[in-house]
Amino acid sequence: MEILIQGKKRKVKNSVLSEIMNEINVNPEEFLVVRDNELITSDTKINNGDSLELLSIVSGG
């Protein structure tokens, strides 16, 4: 399956977000994922051609 991550085409084998994040070596505790301007959860099914944005989680003290 081919999806866009940060505007770059990526071929992935999995279709569930948590599995895709593992596949591309992204720690799900460090990023939020947005698809079509909507925040999605790790159990979301990703479709061929979807465009995902990874947003860094920043915290301060």
N, C-alpha and C positions, 0 to 999 in steps of 0.2 A: 504494500500500500504506500502511496506517496502523499505526504502532507507538507505544509509549510510551517516552519518554526522560525520565528523572528525574520520572516520574509525569505528564508532559504529553503529550497526543496530538500526533503529528507525521505529516504525510503526506510520504512519500519515494518517489522513483522507482526507486531501486536496491534490490538485495536482498543485496548482499555488504557486510559491515560496513565495510571500508575505503572503499568508494564512498559509503556513507551518511555516514560521518564527513566526507568531502570535501564532500558535498552540504549538510551542515548547518554547515560551516565550523568543524569541530573538529579540532585538530591531534592525530593519533594518537600522537605522541611525548609528549604531555602527560597522557594519560588511559589508564586500564585500563577495559575494558568487562566488565560482569557481566550474565549473563542467567540467571534461575532459580538464583541463588546460585552460579553457576559462571563462572569467568573464561573469556572467549572470545577467539579470535585474529582478526586483521584479515581472514582469508580465510573466516570463518564466514558461512554463508548465514543471513540473518535472515528470519523468516516474518511474515506479516501477523498483527498482534495481539501480537507479542513485546513484552516489557517489558525495557528496558535501563537499567542504572545506569552512569553515568560516574564513575569514581573518579580524583581528581587524584593524579598522581605527585608525591611530595614527597621531596626529598633534602636532606641537610644535610652539613655538613662539620665 
